[in-house]
């Protein structure tokens, strides 16, 4: 492997001719599989994976990544290793932390003054972590061009009052319409013209419902509705469940009535199963042929391609239908993950330089990641999407193109207010689906949200304002 001289904002890495030659020799050794010598698939989840030697003289930065799919863990290990081999100044120590141990481990490390220099963090937690001083602003630590490369609707995910506190790695739209083209044909529907309005969606679902097959599947329990309905709340009402200053609920209006009315009609019409066949995030019922149209997140692309390969050719995808048919209005929110520098890191510049290398540098590093996900996750960077047009695999992927071009640009950020607010609204949606009048369900949601705001003194505490 040929070595490259890399230049970061804080420390130009200058190699002498002798050192370069020496590294060229050592870098082309017979490793296979990955930097760790092939032990990529099942690393100890809470054990440091250094991917190389801790050379004397290198400063060491700690990087904690939450446990994801094995392919994602392997990707982190691979590129941490490549970074460590590419220069002689910094050694990144990667620790994969199981999701169920993350909060406890992070809180203990912070209390002991031993928090990692770099950590993964989802978008919904960035603003509050920044407000409480847990994260360091990156504006002066990374080149401005790195942030210019982000799509405009994604910059807000990692910024507070003009300061960037994380750099995004990926986005996943929460709502994509998956439909069976063969079932559309059988029902006399045009598979090249999927439903665009909520009314069209319900009509198509009615025609597709038959013995053994439900026409539609969307979220139908409060825990799933709490997050999966955010996009439709934006679509119907133009905003989320509270005012921007978090002083009161903002749900008792025509927009939210339309949202609850849609869910109520979908459930009461019989086109949906009375009990969910799986959680919202699981495309299994669709893959097994029990559902004709399923609304699910983009991650279902990977599940279909890995688990239901034989029926992929029968599947069409499209943006989730909009209330009025305008598909430039949001119907999805974008979840995802970013990397951030700890607010008390003693090596902030070196940490930011690694983030620049991994997430904001060579587009091929990120293309490598998106390939491992079967293109079910998407880039927040314009340059990466542009580079994908020249990549043989990415350029031919029609599903990737549709999601990145027709869904992501119109999607919104997830809310940063407490989950209790989302759950109160979700409970009202489920209640309406089960038969409670829309007005009564919204009145209860309004009261519950206002009571929570008052009890927790939330008014005026929005960290984004």
Secondary structure, 3 states (H helix, E strand, C coil): CCCCCCECCCCECCCCHHHHHHHHHHHCCCCCCCCCCCCCCCCCCCCEECCCCCCCCCEEEEEEEECCCHHHHHHHHHHHHHHHHHCCCEEEEEEEECHHHHHHHHHHHHHCCCCCCEEEEEHHHHHHHHHCCCECCCCCCCCHHHHHCECHHHHHHHEECCEECCEECCEEECCEEEEEHHHHHHCCCCCCCCCCEHHHHHHHHHHHCECCEEEEECCCCHHHHHHHCHHHHHHHHCCCCECCCCCCECCCCHHHHHHHHHHHHHHHCCCCCCCCCCCCCCCHHHHCCCEEEEEECCCHHHHHHHHCHHHHHHEEEEECCECCCCCCCCCCEEECEEEEEECCCCCHHHHHHHHHHHHCCCHHHHHHHHHHCCCCCECCEHHHHHHHCCCHHHHCCHHHHHHHHHHHHHCEECCCCCHHHHHHHHHHHHHHHCCCCHHHHHHHHHHHHHHHHHHCCCCCCCCCC
